[in-house]
């Protein structure tokens, strides 16, 4: 028997689903080619998990295994574990808030390969925990080959994640990445090769790891800490600290919880754009504004549970 989701989780999923459908309708009206793409994926779906399974399946399908078969596998995982759908919704909101190139939630849903890779990983992780480990490994390999990020199915990922660009990211078997973490391209969370067992990094809530950084061993990247681009981290980084260099060393202690675009390392982003001011809005307000901008009432087709 499934455990009912908390009301706030269900409300978030419903709000994101409403917003995605509103934005998809607007996108389909604006571009005939994308109208066909959307009609086969999001607009053909009746729930958020259905839409997510369709989009992920088209992203990782191959001659070896067609999209319909993969979609059935993914949808089964999403319906059994609604927490994955909630985590995906939180990821979309995090990407929208943090990425100045992301104009809408549907833009990220369609185009962000790292977002897709994280969702496939979450399903593979449930298969791993259910002792279907060969299937979990196969699914992870398909996601890596098609999308780029290489995430071991045993790795534990939180929600509200931003894997910016996604290319070249490697996350090892015993790694833990908590909620609201940002990881840029070509980051490795790996082992030193000298130990077995629990041998990969633990990245705590709100941390940010810059492009090309290498974090090795069973070490802790503390909450709201920051790792500079290209750094090699071999020791713990305390909460709220910034570490840079090879090997990385602490260079300052900033206020824990600071995550603004004006205070990031390794992204080349110095100031938020003016239109980014609304990115801090809650998901309900995001949905209301996007539905209003689309010029029609928020659709209610389908029941998300």
C-alpha positions, 0 to 999 in steps of 0.5 A: 500500500502506498503511503499518502503524500503530505497535503503540501506535497500534493498541492505542489505537484498539482500547482506545477502540473497546472503551470506546465500545462498552461505554459505548454499550451502557450508554447504550442500556440507559438510554434507549430513544430513544438506543438507536435512535440508537446502533443505527444508528451506533456499535452497527451498526459493526464498527470504530472507523473505520466508527463514526466515518464513520457519525457524521460522515456523519449530522452533515453530510448534506444533501438535496444529498448523503445520509448514505450517500454521505458515509459512503462518502467518509469511510470511504474516507479513514479506511481509507486513513489510519488515522492519522486514526482514531488522532488522533480517539482522542487527541482523545476522550481529551483532551476527556474529560480536560479537560472537566468536563462530559464524563462519558464518551467516548461522550458526546463521540463523539455530541455534540461538534460541534467534535470532529466538525468536526476529524475531517471536516477531517482527511479533507478535508485528505487530499483537498486533499493528493491534489489533489482540492481542489474535493472538499476545499473542498466537504467543508469547507464542508459541515462548516462549515455543519453544525457551525460551525468553519470550517477551511480544508482546507489547514490542518495540525492535530495530535492530542489537540486540544480545540476547546471548544464550537467555534462561531465558530472560524476557522482559515486556509489556512496555519495550523498547530495542533500536538498537545495544543492547546486552542482555545475558541469564537470564536477566529480564526487568520487573516491580516492581509490584507497578505500572500500565501503563508504568512500564518497563525499557527503554534500550537505544542504544548500552547498554549491560546487563550481565547474570542474571541481573534484571532491574525493573521499568520504568527506563532508561539504558542509551546509551552504558551503561553496567550492570554487571552480577547478578546485580539488577538495580532499578534506572537510569544508565546514558549514558556510565556508568557501574553499578554492584551489588545488588542494582546496583551502578555506578562503572565507567564512560567509553567512550560512544560507547565502545562495544569491546569484550575487554570491556564487563561485564559478558560474561567471554570474555577478548580478541577477538580471532585473527580471530575476526579482520574481524568482523568489516567489512561491510555486503557487504564485509562479503558477498564477502568474504564468497562467495569467501571462498565458492569457487563459485560465489554469487548466484542470485536465487530469487529476494528479494524486 
